[in-house]
């Protein structure tokens, strides 16, 4: 499998985990839950790291996606 697909899958999985961790909780509920905040930080880190490694050619192929 191409490396780009693995990175994109990591990004998708991290975004899904973030969505699931936040759910319908308020910002106050998320802020009060240190374990949930730590998990969110981890998934945002994974998302950012994977995004930074996507090759320019792949990014250029999809200009509508930031």
PDB file of N, CA, C, O and CB in Angstrom:
ATOM      1  N   UNK A   1       0.846  -1.181   0.000  1.00  0.00           N
ATOM      2  CA  UNK A   1       0.000   0.000   0.000  1.00  0.00           C
ATOM      3  C   UNK A   1       0.887   1.239   0.000  1.00  0.00           C
ATOM      4  O   UNK A   1       1.921   1.277   0.667  1.00  0.00           O
ATOM      5  CB  UNK A   1      -0.960   0.001   1.221  1.00  0.00           C
ATOM      6  N   UNK A   2       0.480   2.223  -0.737  1.00  0.00           N
ATOM      7  CA  UNK A   2       1.270   3.438  -0.812  1.00  0.00           C
ATOM      8  C   UNK A   2       1.292   4.171   0.525  1.00  0.00           C
ATOM      9  O   UNK A   2       0.314   4.168   1.273  1.00  0.00           O
ATOM     10  CB  UNK A   2       0.728   4.350  -1.900  1.00  0.00           C
ATOM     11  N   UNK A   3       2.418   4.790   0.801  1.00  0.00           N
ATOM     12  CA  UNK A   3       2.602   5.510   2.061  1.00  0.00           C
ATOM     13  C   UNK A   3       1.546   6.590   2.248  1.00  0.00           C
ATOM     14  O   UNK A   3       1.069   6.808   3.362  1.00  0.00           O
ATOM     15  CB  UNK A   3       3.991   6.130   2.117  1.00  0.00           C
ATOM     16  N   UNK A   4       1.178   7.266   1.166  1.00  0.00           N
ATOM     17  CA  UNK A   4       0.179   8.334   1.250  1.00  0.00           C
ATOM     18  C   UNK A   4      -1.148   7.803   1.768  1.00  0.00           C
ATOM     19  O   UNK A   4      -1.816   8.462   2.565  1.00  0.00           O
ATOM     20  CB  UNK A   4      -0.020   8.991  -0.116  1.00  0.00           C
ATOM     21  N   UNK A   5      -1.526   6.622   1.320  1.00  0.00           N
ATOM     22  CA  UNK A   5      -2.787   6.041   1.775  1.00  0.00           C
ATOM     23  C   UNK A   5      -2.743   5.709   3.262  1.00  0.00           C
ATOM     24  O   UNK A   5      -3.737   5.870   3.970  1.00  0.00           O
ATOM     25  CB  UNK A   5      -3.111   4.788   0.970  1.00  0.00           C
ATOM     26  N   UNK A   6      -1.590   5.246   3.729  1.00  0.00           N
ATOM     27  CA  UNK A   6      -1.447   4.969   5.160  1.00  0.00           C
ATOM     28  C   UNK A   6      -1.562   6.251   5.980  1.00  0.00           C
ATOM     29  O   UNK A   6      -2.202   6.269   7.031  1.00  0.00           O
ATOM     30  CB  UNK A   6      -0.104   4.283   5.442  1.00  0.00           C
ATOM     31  N   UNK A   7      -0.937   7.320   5.492  1.00  0.00           N
ATOM     32  CA  UNK A   7      -1.024   8.600   6.199  1.00  0.00           C
ATOM     33  C   UNK A   7      -2.459   9.119   6.213  1.00  0.00           C
ATOM     34  O   UNK A   7      -2.944   9.596   7.239  1.00  0.00           O
ATOM     35  CB  UNK A   7      -0.095   9.636   5.551  1.00  0.00           C
ATOM     36  N   UNK A   8      -3.125   9.024   5.081  1.00  0.00           N
ATOM     37  CA  UNK A   8      -4.505   9.493   5.007  1.00  0.00           C
ATOM     38  C   UNK A   8      -5.413   8.663   5.914  1.00  0.00           C
ATOM     39  O   UNK A   8      -6.335   9.195   6.533  1.00  0.00           O
ATOM     40  CB  UNK A   8      -5.010   9.439   3.560  1.00  0.00           C
ATOM     41  N   UNK A   9      -5.151   7.370   5.989  1.00  0.00           N
ATOM     42  CA  UNK A   9      -5.938   6.517   6.883  1.00  0.00           C
ATOM     43  C   UNK A   9      -5.695   6.898   8.338  1.00  0.00           C
ATOM     44  O   UNK A   9      -6.634   6.936   9.133  1.00  0.00           O
ATOM     45  CB  UNK A   9      -5.596   5.033   6.657  1.00  0.00           C
ATOM     46  N   UNK A  10      -4.447   7.178   8.693  1.00  0.00           N
ATOM     47  CA  UNK A  10      -4.141   7.630  10.052  1.00  0.00           C
ATOM     48  C   UNK A  10      -4.875   8.913  10.380  1.00  0.00           C
ATOM     49  O   UNK A  10      -5.419   9.071  11.472  1.00  0.00           O
ATOM     50  CB  UNK A  10      -2.642   7.833  10.225  1.00  0.00           C
ATOM     51  N   UNK A  11      -4.885   9.829   9.421  1.00  0.00           N
ATOM     52  CA  UNK A  11      -5.573  11.102   9.631  1.00  0.00           C
ATOM     53  C   UNK A  11      -7.075  10.879   9.814  1.00  0.00           C
ATOM     54  O   UNK A  11      -7.694  11.462  10.705  1.00  0.00           O
ATOM     55  CB  UNK A  11      -5.315  12.056   8.448  1.00  0.00           C
ATOM     56  N   UNK A  12      -7.646  10.042   8.974  1.00  0.00           N
ATOM     57  CA  UNK A  12      -9.079   9.741   9.074  1.00  0.00           C
ATOM     58  C   UNK A  12      -9.401   9.098  10.417  1.00  0.00           C
ATOM     59  O   UNK A  12     -10.372   9.469  11.076  1.00  0.00           O
ATOM     60  CB  UNK A  12      -9.521   8.816   7.923  1.00  0.00           C
ATOM     61  N   UNK A  13      -8.583   8.135  10.816  1.00  0.00           N
ATOM     62  CA  UNK A  13      -8.828   7.440  12.075  1.00  0.00           C
ATOM     63  C   UNK A  13      -8.707   8.391  13.272  1.00  0.00           C
ATOM     64  O   UNK A  13      -9.500   8.318  14.210  1.00  0.00           O
ATOM     65  CB  UNK A  13      -7.851   6.270  12.230  1.00  0.00           C
ATOM     66  N   UNK A  14      -7.721   9.273  13.233  1.00  0.00           N
ATOM     67  CA  UNK A  14      -7.551  10.240  14.319  1.00  0.00           C
ATOM     68  C   UNK A  14      -8.737  11.198  14.372  1.00  0.00           C
ATOM     69  O   UNK A  14      -9.233  11.508  15.455  1.00  0.00           O
ATOM     70  CB  UNK A  14      -6.237  11.027  14.143  1.00  0.00           C
ATOM     71  N   UNK A  15      -9.195  11.667  13.215  1.00  0.00           N
ATOM     72  CA  UNK A  15     -10.339  12.573  13.177  1.00  0.00           C
ATOM     73  C   UNK A  15     -11.600  11.884  13.695  1.00  0.00           C
ATOM     74  O   UNK A  15     -12.403  12.498  14.399  1.00  0.00           O
ATOM     75  CB  UNK A  15     -10.567  13.086  11.749  1.00  0.00           C
ATOM     76  N   UNK A  16     -11.770  10.618  13.349  1.00  0.00           N
ATOM     77  CA  UNK A  16     -12.928   9.857  13.839  1.00  0.00           C
ATOM     78  C   UNK A  16     -12.855   9.697  15.354  1.00  0.00           C
ATOM     79  O   UNK A  16     -13.860   9.848  16.048  1.00  0.00           O
ATOM     80  CB  UNK A  16     -12.999   8.469  13.157  1.00  0.00           C
ATOM     81  N   UNK A  17     -11.676   9.396  15.860  1.00  0.00           N
ATOM     82  CA  UNK A  17     -11.503   9.252  17.313  1.00  0.00           C
ATOM     83  C   UNK A  17     -11.790  10.567  18.024  1.00  0.00           C
ATOM     84  O   UNK A  17     -12.413  10.576  19.086  1.00  0.00           O
ATOM     85  CB  UNK A  17     -10.077   8.775  17.646  1.00  0.00           C
ATOM     86  N   UNK A  18     -11.341  11.678  17.447  1.00  0.00           N
ATOM     87  CA  UNK A  18     -11.599  12.996  18.034  1.00  0.00           C
ATOM     88  C   UNK A  18     -13.101  13.256  18.086  1.00  0.00           C
ATOM     89  O   UNK A  18     -13.627  13.698  19.107  1.00  0.00           O
ATOM     90  CB  UNK A  18     -10.885  14.109  17.226  1.00  0.00           C
ATOM     91  N   UNK A  19     -13.777  12.982  16.992  1.00  0.00           N
ATOM     92  CA  UNK A  19     -15.231  13.179  16.941  1.00  0.00           C
ATOM     93  C   UNK A  19     -15.915  12.324  18.003  1.00  0.00           C
ATOM     94  O   UNK A  19     -16.817  12.792  18.697  1.00  0.00           O
ATOM     95  CB  UNK A  19     -15.784  12.833  15.535  1.00  0.00           C
ATOM     96  N   UNK A  20     -15.489  11.087  18.127  1.00  0.00           N
ATOM     97  CA  UNK A  20     -16.102  10.186  19.099  1.00  0.00           C
ATOM     98  C   UNK A  20     -15.815  10.609  20.541  1.00  0.00           C
ATOM     99  O   UNK A  20     -16.680  10.497  21.409  1.00  0.00           O
ATOM    100  CB  UNK A  20     -15.609   8.769  18.872  1.00  0.00           C
ATOM    101  N   UNK A  21     -14.603  11.092  20.788  1.00  0.00           N
ATOM    102  CA  UNK A  21     -14.249  11.532  22.140  1.00  0.00           C
ATOM    103  C   UNK A  21     -15.028  12.774  22.564  1.00  0.00           C
ATOM    104  O   UNK A  21     -15.385  12.915  23.734  1.00  0.00           O
ATOM    105  CB  UNK A  21     -12.757  11.812  22.223  1.00  0.00           C
ATOM    106  N   UNK A  22     -15.290  13.662  21.630  1.00  0.00           N
ATOM    107  CA  UNK A  22     -16.024  14.885  21.961  1.00  0.00           C
ATOM    108  C   UNK A  22     -17.525  14.589  22.010  1.00  0.00           C
ATOM    109  O   UNK A  22     -18.217  15.005  22.939  1.00  0.00           O
ATOM    110  CB  UNK A  22     -15.723  16.007  20.926  1.00  0.00           C
ATOM    111  N   UNK A  23     -18.016  13.868  21.003  1.00  0.00           N
ATOM    112  CA  UNK A  23     -19.434  13.526  20.975  1.00  0.00           C
ATOM    113  C   UNK A  23     -20.307  14.751  21.124  1.00  0.00           C
ATOM    114  O   UNK A  23     -20.084  15.765  20.463  1.00  0.00           O
ATOM    115  CB  UNK A  23     -19.758  12.532  22.064  1.00  0.00           C
ATOM    116  N   UNK A  24     -21.295  14.662  21.986  1.00  0.00           N
ATOM    117  CA  UNK A  24     -22.187  15.799  22.212  1.00  0.00           C
ATOM    118  C   UNK A  24     -21.865  16.513  23.521  1.00  0.00           C
ATOM    119  O   UNK A  24     -22.710  17.211  24.082  1.00  0.00           O
ATOM    120  CB  UNK A  24     -23.641  15.337  22.216  1.00  0.00           C
ATOM    121  N   UNK A  25     -20.632  16.332  24.005  1.00  0.00           N
ATOM    122  CA  UNK A  25     -20.220  16.974  25.248  1.00  0.00           C
ATOM    123  C   UNK A  25     -19.954  18.462  25.032  1.00  0.00           C
ATOM    124  O   UNK A  25     -19.535  18.884  23.954  1.00  0.00           O
ATOM    125  CB  UNK A  25     -18.971  16.290  25.814  1.00  0.00           C
ATOM    126  N   UNK A  26     -20.200  19.233  26.060  1.00  0.00           N
ATOM    127  CA  UNK A  26     -19.901  20.666  25.999  1.00  0.00           C
ATOM    128  C   UNK A  26     -18.404  20.877  26.206  1.00  0.00           C
ATOM    129  O   UNK A  26     -17.690  19.973  26.641  1.00  0.00           O
ATOM    130  CB  UNK A  26     -20.721  21.455  27.066  1.00  0.00           C
ATOM    131  N   UNK A  27     -17.952  22.060  25.894  1.00  0.00           N
ATOM    132  CA  UNK A  27     -16.535  22.385  26.106  1.00  0.00           C
ATOM    133  C   UNK A  27     -16.168  22.260  27.577  1.00  0.00           C
ATOM    134  O   UNK A  27     -15.056  21.857  27.920  1.00  0.00           O
ATOM    135  CB  UNK A  27     -16.223  23.806  25.603  1.00  0.00           C
ATOM    136  N   UNK A  28     -17.115  22.611  28.443  1.00  0.00           N
ATOM    137  CA  UNK A  28     -16.871  22.510  29.877  1.00  0.00           C
ATOM    138  C   UNK A  28     -16.702  21.048  30.308  1.00  0.00           C
ATOM    139  O   UNK A  28     -15.847  20.734  31.135  1.00  0.00           O
ATOM    140  CB  UNK A  28     -18.020  23.164  30.657  1.00  0.00           C
ATOM    141  N   UNK A  29     -17.514  20.173  29.747  1.00  0.00           N
ATOM    142  CA  UNK A  29     -17.401  18.752  30.076  1.00  0.00           C
ATOM    143  C   UNK A  29     -16.070  18.179  29.591  1.00  0.00           C
ATOM    144  O   UNK A  29     -15.422  17.408  30.300  1.00  0.00           O
ATOM    145  CB  UNK A  29     -18.568  17.968  29.461  1.00  0.00           C
ATOM    146  N   UNK A  30     -15.673  18.555  28.393  1.00  0.00           N
ATOM    147  CA  UNK A  30     -14.394  18.074  27.862  1.00  0.00           C
ATOM    148  C   UNK A  30     -13.248  18.637  28.693  1.00  0.00           C
ATOM    149  O   UNK A  30     -12.305  17.916  29.021  1.00  0.00           O
ATOM    150  CB  UNK A  30     -14.229  18.471  26.370  1.00  0.00           C
ATOM    151  N   UNK A  31     -13.324  19.911  29.031  1.00  0.00           N
ATOM    152  CA  UNK A  31     -12.255  20.557  29.800  1.00  0.00           C
ATOM    153  C   UNK A  31     -12.101  19.940  31.190  1.00  0.00           C
ATOM    154  O   UNK A  31     -10.998  19.906  31.735  1.00  0.00           O
ATOM    155  CB  UNK A  31     -12.530  22.055  29.928  1.00  0.00           C
ATOM    156  N   UNK A  32     -13.187  19.461  31.756  1.00  0.00           N
ATOM    157  CA  UNK A  32     -13.140  18.891  33.111  1.00  0.00           C
ATOM    158  C   UNK A  32     -12.616  17.457  33.136  1.00  0.00           C
ATOM    159  O   UNK A  32     -12.301  16.937  34.207  1.00  0.00           O
ATOM    160  CB  UNK A  32     -14.520  18.930  33.732  1.00  0.00           C
ATOM    161  N   UNK A  33     -12.519  16.823  31.998  1.00  0.00           N
ATOM    162  CA  UNK A  33     -12.121  15.412  31.920  1.00  0.00           C
ATOM    163  C   UNK A  33     -10.676  15.314  31.430  1.00  0.00           C
ATOM    164  O   UNK A  33     -10.418  15.356  30.227  1.00  0.00           O
ATOM    165  CB  UNK A  33     -13.074  14.615  30.976  1.00  0.00           C
ATOM    166  N   UNK A  34      -9.741  15.184  32.368  1.00  0.00           N
ATOM    167  CA  UNK A  34      -8.315  15.219  32.001  1.00  0.00           C
ATOM    168  C   UNK A  34      -7.904  14.035  31.126  1.00  0.00           C
ATOM    169  O   UNK A  34      -7.062  14.183  30.241  1.00  0.00           O
ATOM    170  CB  UNK A  34      -7.455  15.240  33.258  1.00  0.00           C
ATOM    171  N   UNK A  35      -8.484  12.879  31.362  1.00  0.00           N
ATOM    172  CA  UNK A  35      -8.136  11.712  30.548  1.00  0.00           C
ATOM    173  C   UNK A  35      -8.627  11.916  29.113  1.00  0.00           C
ATOM    174  O   UNK A  35      -7.914  11.611  28.157  1.00  0.00           O
ATOM    175  CB  UNK A  35      -8.745  10.414  31.155  1.00  0.00           C
ATOM    176  N   UNK A  36      -9.833  12.427  28.972  1.00  0.00           N
ATOM    177  CA  UNK A  36     -10.383  12.699  27.636  1.00  0.00           C
ATOM    178  C   UNK A  36      -9.533  13.764  26.935  1.00  0.00           C
ATOM    179  O   UNK A  36      -9.243  13.631  25.746  1.00  0.00           O
ATOM    180  CB  UNK A  36     -11.873  13.165  27.731  1.00  0.00           C
ATOM    181  N   UNK A  37      -9.132  14.811  27.652  1.00  0.00           N
ATOM    182  CA  UNK A  37      -8.286  15.853  27.045  1.00  0.00           C
ATOM    183  C   UNK A  37      -6.954  15.273  26.592  1.00  0.00           C
ATOM    184  O   UNK A  37      -6.454  15.631  25.525  1.00  0.00           O
ATOM    185  CB  UNK A  37      -8.045  17.007  28.042  1.00  0.00           C
ATOM    186  N   UNK A  38      -6.380  14.391  27.382  1.00  0.00           N
ATOM    187  CA  UNK A  38      -5.111  13.763  26.998  1.00  0.00           C
ATOM    188  C   UNK A  38      -5.285  12.924  25.735  1.00  0.00           C
ATOM    189  O   UNK A  38      -4.438  12.954  24.842  1.00  0.00           O
ATOM    190  CB  UNK A  38      -4.571  12.887  28.147  1.00  0.00           C
ATOM    191  N   UNK A  39      -6.370  12.188  25.666  1.00  0.00           N
ATOM    192  CA  UNK A  39      -6.636  11.383  24.468  1.00  0.00           C
ATOM    193  C   UNK A  39      -6.839  12.287  23.254  1.00  0.00           C
ATOM    194  O   UNK A  39      -6.348  11.986  22.166  1.00  0.00           O
ATOM    195  CB  UNK A  39      -7.880  10.483  24.680  1.00  0.00           C
ATOM    196  N   UNK A  40      -7.554  13.385  23.435  1.00  0.00           N
ATOM    197  CA  UNK A  40      -7.752  14.326  22.329  1.00  0.00           C
ATOM    198  C   UNK A  40      -6.418  14.903  21.865  1.00  0.00           C
ATOM    199  O   UNK A  40      -6.159  14.990  20.665  1.00  0.00           O
ATOM    200  CB  UNK A  40      -8.704  15.462  22.749  1.00  0.00           C
ATOM    201  N   UNK A  41      -5.578  15.295  22.811  1.00  0.00           N
ATOM    202  CA  UNK A  41      -4.261  15.838  22.465  1.00  0.00           C
ATOM    203  C   UNK A  41      -3.465  14.820  21.658  1.00  0.00           C
ATOM    204  O   UNK A  41      -2.823  15.180  20.671  1.00  0.00           O
ATOM    205  CB  UNK A  41      -3.484  16.238  23.736  1.00  0.00           C
ATOM    206  N   UNK A  42      -3.499  13.557  22.066  1.00  0.00           N
ATOM    207  CA  UNK A  42      -2.783  12.514  21.347  1.00  0.00           C
ATOM    208  C   UNK A  42      -3.282  12.412  19.903  1.00  0.00           C
ATOM    209  O   UNK A  42      -2.484  12.372  18.967  1.00  0.00           O
ATOM    210  CB  UNK A  42      -2.941  11.164  22.064  1.00  0.00           C
ATOM    211  N   UNK A  43      -4.584  12.371  19.732  1.00  0.00           N
ATOM    212  CA  UNK A  43      -5.142  12.207  18.386  1.00  0.00           C
ATOM    213  C   UNK A  43      -4.887  13.446  17.515  1.00  0.00           C
ATOM    214  O   UNK A  43      -4.655  13.315  16.314  1.00  0.00           O
ATOM    215  CB  UNK A  43      -6.651  11.927  18.471  1.00  0.00           C
ATOM    216  N   UNK A  44      -4.927  14.645  18.109  1.00  0.00           N
ATOM    217  CA  UNK A  44      -4.583  15.844  17.334  1.00  0.00           C
ATOM    218  C   UNK A  44      -3.112  15.820  16.932  1.00  0.00           C
ATOM    219  O   UNK A  44      -2.763  16.269  15.841  1.00  0.00           O
ATOM    220  CB  UNK A  44      -4.891  17.122  18.144  1.00  0.00           C
ATOM    221  N   UNK A  45      -2.249  15.301  17.799  1.00  0.00           N
ATOM    222  CA  UNK A  45      -0.824  15.173  17.477  1.00  0.00           C
ATOM    223  C   UNK A  45      -0.623  14.197  16.323  1.00  0.00           C
ATOM    224  O   UNK A  45       0.122  14.482  15.386  1.00  0.00           O
ATOM    225  CB  UNK A  45      -0.026  14.707  18.715  1.00  0.00           C
ATOM    226  N   UNK A  46      -1.285  13.051  16.391  1.00  0.00           N
ATOM    227  CA  UNK A  46      -1.197  12.060  15.312  1.00  0.00           C
ATOM    228  C   UNK A  46      -1.688  12.673  14.005  1.00  0.00           C
ATOM    229  O   UNK A  46      -1.059  12.507  12.960  1.00  0.00           O
ATOM    230  CB  UNK A  46      -2.021  10.789  15.658  1.00  0.00           C
ATOM    231  N   UNK A  47      -2.805  13.374  14.067  1.00  0.00           N
ATOM    232  CA  UNK A  47      -3.367  14.013  12.881  1.00  0.00           C
ATOM    233  C   UNK A  47      -2.386  15.018  12.273  1.00  0.00           C
ATOM    234  O   UNK A  47      -2.158  15.018  11.063  1.00  0.00           O
ATOM    235  CB  UNK A  47      -4.684  14.710  13.231  1.00  0.00           C
ATOM    236  N   UNK A  48      -1.814  15.864  13.111  1.00  0.00           N
ATOM    237  CA  UNK A  48      -0.868  16.861  12.625  1.00  0.00           C
ATOM    238  C   UNK A  48       0.409  16.265  12.064  1.00  0.00           C
ATOM    239  O   UNK A  48       0.910  16.707  11.030  1.00  0.00           O
ATOM    240  CB  UNK A  48      -0.526  17.803  13.722  1.00  0.00           C
ATOM    241  N   UNK A  49       0.931  15.261  12.749  1.00  0.00           N
ATOM    242  CA  UNK A  49       2.152  14.611  12.278  1.00  0.00           C
ATOM    243  C   UNK A  49       1.928  13.926  10.927  1.00  0.00           C
ATOM    244  O   UNK A  49       2.754  14.037  10.020  1.00  0.00           O
ATOM    245  CB  UNK A  49       2.643  13.590  13.313  1.00  0.00           C
ATOM    246  N   UNK A  50       0.817  13.227  10.806  1.00  0.00           N
ATOM    247  CA  UNK A  50       0.521  12.558   9.538  1.00  0.00           C
ATOM    248  C   UNK A  50       0.319  13.587   8.429  1.00  0.00           C
ATOM    249  O   UNK A  50       0.819  13.413   7.318  1.00  0.00           O
ATOM    250  CB  UNK A  50      -0.730  11.663   9.673  1.00  0.00           C
ATOM    251  N   UNK A  51      -0.412  14.656   8.728  1.00  0.00           N
ATOM    252  CA  UNK A  51      -0.667  15.692   7.720  1.00  0.00           C
ATOM    253  C   UNK A  51       0.630  16.340   7.246  1.00  0.00           C
ATOM    254  O   UNK A  51       0.770  16.674   6.069  1.00  0.00           O
ATOM    255  CB  UNK A  51      -1.608  16.763   8.284  1.00  0.00           C
ATOM    256  N   UNK A  52       1.572  16.514   8.159  1.00  0.00           N
ATOM    257  CA  UNK A  52       2.831  17.161   7.779  1.00  0.00           C
ATOM    258  C   UNK A  52       3.698  16.267   6.889  1.00  0.00           C
ATOM    259  O   UNK A  52       4.630  16.751   6.247  1.00  0.00           O
ATOM    260  CB  UNK A  52       3.612  17.552   9.027  1.00  0.00           C
ATOM    261  N   UNK A  53       3.397  14.971   6.849  1.00  0.00           N
ATOM    262  CA  UNK A  53       4.198  14.041   6.056  1.00  0.00           C
ATOM    263  C   UNK A  53       3.577  13.687   4.703  1.00  0.00           C
ATOM    264  O   UNK A  53       4.175  12.956   3.912  1.00  0.00           O
ATOM    265  CB  UNK A  53       4.420  12.787   6.838  1.00  0.00           C
ATOM    266  N   UNK A  54       2.382  14.205   4.443  1.00  0.00           N
ATOM    267  CA  UNK A  54       1.755  13.939   3.142  1.00  0.00           C
ATOM    268  C   UNK A  54       2.567  14.677   2.084  1.00  0.00           C
ATOM    269  O   UNK A  54       2.782  15.883   2.210  1.00  0.00           O
ATOM    270  CB  UNK A  54       0.237  14.390   3.119  1.00  0.00           C
ATOM    271  N   UNK A  55       3.022  13.981   1.045  1.00  0.00           N
ATOM    272  CA  UNK A  55       3.849  14.610   0.018  1.00  0.00           C
ATOM    273  C   UNK A  55       3.120  15.754  -0.716  1.00  0.00           C
ATOM    274  O   UNK A  55       1.897  15.739  -0.857  1.00  0.00           O
ATOM    275  CB  UNK A  55       4.297  13.558  -0.987  1.00  0.00           C
ATOM    276  N   UNK A  56       3.883  16.719  -1.168  1.00  0.00           N
ATOM    277  CA  UNK A  56       3.329  17.876  -1.887  1.00  0.00           C
ATOM    278  C   UNK A  56       2.507  17.455  -3.095  1.00  0.00           C
ATOM    279  O   UNK A  56       1.468  18.047  -3.386  1.00  0.00           O
ATOM    280  CB  UNK A  56       4.449  18.806  -2.333  1.00  0.00           C
ATOM    281  N   UNK A  57       2.978  16.429  -3.795  1.00  0.00           N
ATOM    282  CA  UNK A  57       2.262  15.980  -4.994  1.00  0.00           C
ATOM    283  C   UNK A  57       0.844  15.530  -4.644  1.00  0.00           C
ATOM    284  O   UNK A  57      -0.101  15.785  -5.390  1.00  0.00           O
ATOM    285  CB  UNK A  57       3.028  14.830  -5.682  1.00  0.00           C
ATOM    286  N   UNK A  58       0.711  14.867  -3.516  1.00  0.00           N
ATOM    287  CA  UNK A  58      -0.607  14.403  -3.080  1.00  0.00           C
ATOM    288  C   UNK A  58      -1.465  15.598  -2.685  1.00  0.00           C
ATOM    289  O   UNK A  58      -2.639  15.666  -3.047  1.00  0.00           O
ATOM    290  CB  UNK A  58      -0.481  13.408  -1.898  1.00  0.00           C
ATOM    291  N   UNK A  59      -0.884  16.542  -1.942  1.00  0.00           N
ATOM    292  CA  UNK A  59      -1.625  17.747  -1.564  1.00  0.00           C
ATOM    293  C   UNK A  59      -2.060  18.534  -2.774  1.00  0.00           C
ATOM    294  O   UNK A  59      -3.185  19.030  -2.823  1.00  0.00           O
ATOM    295  CB  UNK A  59      -0.787  18.624  -0.660  1.00  0.00           C
ATOM    296  N   UNK A  60      -1.175  18.655  -3.759  1.00  0.00           N
ATOM    297  CA  UNK A  60      -1.489  19.413  -4.970  1.00  0.00           C
ATOM    298  C   UNK A  60      -2.597  18.766  -5.787  1.00  0.00           C
ATOM    299  O   UNK A  60      -3.299  19.452  -6.530  1.00  0.00           O
ATOM    300  CB  UNK A  60      -0.251  19.561  -5.823  1.00  0.00           C
ATOM    301  N   UNK A  61      -2.760  17.459  -5.659  1.00  0.00           N
ATOM    302  CA  UNK A  61      -3.805  16.736  -6.389  1.00  0.00           C
ATOM    303  C   UNK A  61      -5.196  17.059  -5.847  1.00  0.00           C
ATOM    304  O   UNK A  61      -6.193  16.861  -6.541  1.00  0.00           O
ATOM    305  CB  UNK A  61      -3.555  15.230  -6.313  1.00  0.00           C
ATOM    306  N   UNK A  62      -5.265  17.552  -4.621  1.00  0.00           N
ATOM    307  CA  UNK A  62      -6.540  17.849  -3.963  1.00  0.00           C
ATOM    308  C   UNK A  62      -6.521  19.277  -3.395  1.00  0.00           C
ATOM    309  O   UNK A  62      -6.514  19.449  -2.176  1.00  0.00           O
ATOM    310  CB  UNK A  62      -6.825  16.818  -2.831  1.00  0.00           C
ATOM    311  N   UNK A  63      -6.513  20.297  -4.254  1.00  0.00           N
ATOM    312  CA  UNK A  63      -6.371  21.672  -3.781  1.00  0.00           C
ATOM    313  C   UNK A  63      -7.531  22.172  -2.910  1.00  0.00           C
ATOM    314  O   UNK A  63      -7.374  23.142  -2.168  1.00  0.00           O
ATOM    315  CB  UNK A  63      -6.223  22.574  -4.956  1.00  0.00           C
ATOM    316  N   UNK A  64      -8.682  21.522  -2.997  1.00  0.00           N
ATOM    317  CA  UNK A  64      -9.839  21.964  -2.211  1.00  0.00           C
ATOM    318  C   UNK A  64      -9.762  21.526  -0.748  1.00  0.00           C
ATOM    319  O   UNK A  64     -10.540  21.995   0.083  1.00  0.00           O
ATOM    320  CB  UNK A  64     -11.116  21.431  -2.830  1.00  0.00           C
ATOM    321  N   UNK A  65      -8.820  20.623  -0.432  1.00  0.00           N
ATOM    322  CA  UNK A  65      -8.674  20.147   0.938  1.00  0.00           C
ATOM    323  C   UNK A  65      -7.491  20.845   1.568  1.00  0.00           C
ATOM    324  O   UNK A  65      -6.363  20.763   1.082  1.00  0.00           O
ATOM    325  CB  UNK A  65      -8.498  18.608   0.988  1.00  0.00           C
ATOM    326  N   UNK A  66      -7.770  21.535   2.661  1.00  0.00           N
ATOM    327  CA  UNK A  66      -6.704  22.299   3.344  1.00  0.00           C
ATOM    328  C   UNK A  66      -5.683  21.369   3.976  1.00  0.00           C
ATOM    329  O   UNK A  66      -4.722  21.833   4.589  1.00  0.00           O
ATOM    330  CB  UNK A  66      -7.303  23.222   4.422  1.00  0.00           C
TER     331      UNK A  66
END
